[in-house]
Amino acid sequence: MPVVSSFDGAKIYYERHGSGPAILFVHGSGGHHAAWWQQVAALRDRFTVVTVDLRGFGKSDSSMSEFDGQDFPGDLIAVLDAEDLRDVLLVGQSIGAVAALRAALKRPDRVRGVALGHSLGGLDHPELSELVAADRSEAVKLPVLDRLLSRRFQEEEPARTFLFQQMGTFNVAKMADLRNLSVNGPAIDEIVASGVQVWFLAGETDAVLSVATVRRAHELLKGSFLKIVPGAPHSMYWESPSLYNAAVAEIREAL
């Protein structure tokens, strides 16, 4: 499978499947390219599906002494350029959505839209920062796994829950390495001026980022779109793949 050099020479692993309008999936802090197995299988017959390992994750370069989340957008741009992808939908999960939005703003010539999955994409706005901080203060009261997957899923799907936990063991970078990803995030005016279409993709029962906070971000970002999936948790792509895949396909077809 392909490997491309990022802006600073870091080797970035990615995969390309299927054909049709392009979707590039960007994993979160506990994932890597294989976390999208339920999306690739379901969507590759209709779309070009690209998955990537950000530096420090999966099969990408993890030799750095430290990881800077500010470098992630460059990793995505390297893949977009290597595959000469245009009119792409970038779909980011959690922290991956921050990297996706930054990449889109840097290369609107290649990106048609961004779906911010369970994330505000690092939007720089004082009201939103307060809302996100309040959500986070509630989330940290829960065990980590309960923030990401519903209790019912954990009880009824122990094998898939175990696999979900194992995904992170393939990564060198950890969440503590990535906190600066949202520093100096884009302002609303910058996003509007870019012409990049932004979708907020939210789970109704997300324990990390509340629907109320996502709704407010949508209201503030004029011209954005909002898709709320009933009953879905933070890791909707894993726990509720049919609902998630349908939402992503709907967004891609609406661009």
Secondary structure as a PSIPRED ss2 file (coil, helix, strand):
# PSIPRED VFORMAT (PSIPRED V4.0)

   1 M C   1.000  0.000  0.000
   2 P C   1.000  0.000  0.000
   3 V E   0.000  0.000  1.000
   4 V E   0.000  0.000  1.000
   5 S E   0.000  0.000  1.000
   6 S C   1.000  0.000  0.000
   7 F C   1.000  0.000  0.000
   8 D C   1.000  0.000  0.000
   9 G C   1.000  0.000  0.000
  10 A C   1.000  0.000  0.000
  11 K E   0.000  0.000  1.000
  12 I E   0.000  0.000  1.000
  13 Y E   0.000  0.000  1.000
  14 Y E   0.000  0.000  1.000
  15 E E   0.000  0.000  1.000
  16 R E   0.000  0.000  1.000
  17 H E   0.000  0.000  1.000
  18 G E   0.000  0.000  1.000
  19 S C   1.000  0.000  0.000
  20 G C   1.000  0.000  0.000
  21 P C   1.000  0.000  0.000
  22 A E   0.000  0.000  1.000
  23 I E   0.000  0.000  1.000
  24 L E   0.000  0.000  1.000
  25 F E   0.000  0.000  1.000
  26 V E   0.000  0.000  1.000
  27 H C   1.000  0.000  0.000
  28 G C   1.000  0.000  0.000
  29 S C   1.000  0.000  0.000
  30 G C   1.000  0.000  0.000
  31 G C   1.000  0.000  0.000
  32 H C   1.000  0.000  0.000
  33 H H   0.000  1.000  0.000
  34 A H   0.000  1.000  0.000
  35 A H   0.000  1.000  0.000
  36 W H   0.000  1.000  0.000
  37 W H   0.000  1.000  0.000
  38 Q H   0.000  1.000  0.000
  39 Q H   0.000  1.000  0.000
  40 V H   0.000  1.000  0.000
  41 A H   0.000  1.000  0.000
  42 A H   0.000  1.000  0.000
  43 L H   0.000  1.000  0.000
  44 R C   1.000  0.000  0.000
  45 D C   1.000  0.000  0.000
  46 R C   1.000  0.000  0.000
  47 F C   1.000  0.000  0.000
  48 T E   0.000  0.000  1.000
  49 V E   0.000  0.000  1.000
  50 V E   0.000  0.000  1.000
  51 T E   0.000  0.000  1.000
  52 V E   0.000  0.000  1.000
  53 D C   1.000  0.000  0.000
  54 L C   1.000  0.000  0.000
  55 R C   1.000  0.000  0.000
  56 G C   1.000  0.000  0.000
  57 F C   1.000  0.000  0.000
  58 G C   1.000  0.000  0.000
  59 K C   1.000  0.000  0.000
  60 S C   1.000  0.000  0.000
  61 D C   1.000  0.000  0.000
  62 S C   1.000  0.000  0.000
  63 S C   1.000  0.000  0.000
  64 M C   1.000  0.000  0.000
  65 S C   1.000  0.000  0.000
  66 E C   1.000  0.000  0.000
  67 F C   1.000  0.000  0.000
  68 D C   1.000  0.000  0.000
  69 G H   0.000  1.000  0.000
  70 Q H   0.000  1.000  0.000
  71 D H   0.000  1.000  0.000
  72 F H   0.000  1.000  0.000
  73 P H   0.000  1.000  0.000
  74 G H   0.000  1.000  0.000
  75 D H   0.000  1.000  0.000
  76 L H   0.000  1.000  0.000
  77 I H   0.000  1.000  0.000
  78 A H   0.000  1.000  0.000
  79 V H   0.000  1.000  0.000
  80 L H   0.000  1.000  0.000
  81 D H   0.000  1.000  0.000
  82 A H   0.000  1.000  0.000
  83 E C   1.000  0.000  0.000
  84 D C   1.000  0.000  0.000
  85 L C   1.000  0.000  0.000
  86 R C   1.000  0.000  0.000
  87 D C   1.000  0.000  0.000
  88 V E   0.000  0.000  1.000
  89 L E   0.000  0.000  1.000
  90 L E   0.000  0.000  1.000
  91 V E   0.000  0.000  1.000
  92 G E   0.000  0.000  1.000
  93 Q E   0.000  0.000  1.000
  94 S C   1.000  0.000  0.000
  95 I H   0.000  1.000  0.000
  96 G H   0.000  1.000  0.000
  97 A H   0.000  1.000  0.000
  98 V H   0.000  1.000  0.000
  99 A H   0.000  1.000  0.000
 100 A H   0.000  1.000  0.000
 101 L H   0.000  1.000  0.000
 102 R H   0.000  1.000  0.000
 103 A H   0.000  1.000  0.000
 104 A H   0.000  1.000  0.000
 105 L H   0.000  1.000  0.000
 106 K H   0.000  1.000  0.000
 107 R C   1.000  0.000  0.000
 108 P C   1.000  0.000  0.000
 109 D C   1.000  0.000  0.000
 110 R C   1.000  0.000  0.000
 111 V E   0.000  0.000  1.000
 112 R E   0.000  0.000  1.000
 113 G E   0.000  0.000  1.000
 114 V E   0.000  0.000  1.000
 115 A E   0.000  0.000  1.000
 116 L E   0.000  0.000  1.000
 117 G E   0.000  0.000  1.000
 118 H C   1.000  0.000  0.000
 119 S C   1.000  0.000  0.000
 120 L C   1.000  0.000  0.000
 121 G C   1.000  0.000  0.000
 122 G C   1.000  0.000  0.000
 123 L C   1.000  0.000  0.000
 124 D C   1.000  0.000  0.000
 125 H C   1.000  0.000  0.000
 126 P H   0.000  1.000  0.000
 127 E H   0.000  1.000  0.000
 128 L H   0.000  1.000  0.000
 129 S H   0.000  1.000  0.000
 130 E H   0.000  1.000  0.000
 131 L H   0.000  1.000  0.000
 132 V H   0.000  1.000  0.000
 133 A H   0.000  1.000  0.000
 134 A H   0.000  1.000  0.000
 135 D H   0.000  1.000  0.000
 136 R H   0.000  1.000  0.000
 137 S H   0.000  1.000  0.000
 138 E H   0.000  1.000  0.000
 139 A H   0.000  1.000  0.000
 140 V C   1.000  0.000  0.000
 141 K C   1.000  0.000  0.000
 142 L C   1.000  0.000  0.000
 143 P C   1.000  0.000  0.000
 144 V H   0.000  1.000  0.000
 145 L H   0.000  1.000  0.000
 146 D H   0.000  1.000  0.000
 147 R H   0.000  1.000  0.000
 148 L H   0.000  1.000  0.000
 149 L C   1.000  0.000  0.000
 150 S C   1.000  0.000  0.000
 151 R H   0.000  1.000  0.000
 152 R H   0.000  1.000  0.000
 153 F H   0.000  1.000  0.000
 154 Q H   0.000  1.000  0.000
 155 E H   0.000  1.000  0.000
 156 E H   0.000  1.000  0.000
 157 E C   1.000  0.000  0.000
 158 P H   0.000  1.000  0.000
 159 A H   0.000  1.000  0.000
 160 R H   0.000  1.000  0.000
 161 T H   0.000  1.000  0.000
 162 F H   0.000  1.000  0.000
 163 L H   0.000  1.000  0.000
 164 F H   0.000  1.000  0.000
 165 Q H   0.000  1.000  0.000
 166 Q H   0.000  1.000  0.000
 167 M H   0.000  1.000  0.000
 168 G H   0.000  1.000  0.000
 169 T H   0.000  1.000  0.000
 170 F H   0.000  1.000  0.000
 171 N C   1.000  0.000  0.000
 172 V C   1.000  0.000  0.000
 173 A C   1.000  0.000  0.000
 174 K C   1.000  0.000  0.000
 175 M H   0.000  1.000  0.000
 176 A H   0.000  1.000  0.000
 177 D H   0.000  1.000  0.000
 178 L C   1.000  0.000  0.000
 179 R H   0.000  1.000  0.000
 180 N H   0.000  1.000  0.000
 181 L H   0.000  1.000  0.000
 182 S H   0.000  1.000  0.000
 183 V C   1.000  0.000  0.000
 184 N C   1.000  0.000  0.000
 185 G C   1.000  0.000  0.000
 186 P C   1.000  0.000  0.000
 187 A C   1.000  0.000  0.000
 188 I H   0.000  1.000  0.000
 189 D H   0.000  1.000  0.000
 190 E H   0.000  1.000  0.000
 191 I H   0.000  1.000  0.000
 192 V H   0.000  1.000  0.000
 193 A H   0.000  1.000  0.000
 194 S H   0.000  1.000  0.000
 195 G C   1.000  0.000  0.000
 196 V C   1.000  0.000  0.000
 197 Q E   0.000  0.000  1.000
 198 V E   0.000  0.000  1.000
 199 W E   0.000  0.000  1.000
 200 F E   0.000  0.000  1.000
 201 L E   0.000  0.000  1.000
 202 A E   0.000  0.000  1.000
 203 G E   0.000  0.000  1.000
 204 E C   1.000  0.000  0.000
 205 T C   1.000  0.000  0.000
 206 D C   1.000  0.000  0.000
 207 A C   1.000  0.000  0.000
 208 V C   1.000  0.000  0.000
 209 L C   1.000  0.000  0.000
 210 S C   1.000  0.000  0.000
 211 V H   0.000  1.000  0.000
 212 A H   0.000  1.000  0.000
 213 T H   0.000  1.000  0.000
 214 V H   0.000  1.000  0.000
 215 R H   0.000  1.000  0.000
 216 R H   0.000  1.000  0.000
 217 A H   0.000  1.000  0.000
 218 H H   0.000  1.000  0.000
 219 E H   0.000  1.000  0.000
 220 L H   0.000  1.000  0.000
 221 L C   1.000  0.000  0.000
 222 K C   1.000  0.000  0.000
 223 G C   1.000  0.000  0.000
 224 S C   1.000  0.000  0.000
 225 F E   0.000  0.000  1.000
 226 L E   0.000  0.000  1.000
 227 K E   0.000  0.000  1.000
 228 I E   0.000  0.000  1.000
 229 V E   0.000  0.000  1.000
 230 P C   1.000  0.000  0.000
 231 G C   1.000  0.000  0.000
 232 A C   1.000  0.000  0.000
 233 P C   1.000  0.000  0.000
 234 H C   1.000  0.000  0.000
 235 S C   1.000  0.000  0.000
 236 M H   0.000  1.000  0.000
 237 Y H   0.000  1.000  0.000
 238 W H   0.000  1.000  0.000
 239 E H   0.000  1.000  0.000
 240 S C   1.000  0.000  0.000
 241 P H   0.000  1.000  0.000
 242 S H   0.000  1.000  0.000
 243 L H   0.000  1.000  0.000
 244 Y H   0.000  1.000  0.000
 245 N H   0.000  1.000  0.000
 246 A H   0.000  1.000  0.000
 247 A H   0.000  1.000  0.000
 248 V H   0.000  1.000  0.000
 249 A H   0.000  1.000  0.000
 250 E H   0.000  1.000  0.000
 251 I H   0.000  1.000  0.000
 252 R H   0.000  1.000  0.000
 253 E H   0.000  1.000  0.000
 254 A H   0.000  1.000  0.000
 255 L C   1.000  0.000  0.000
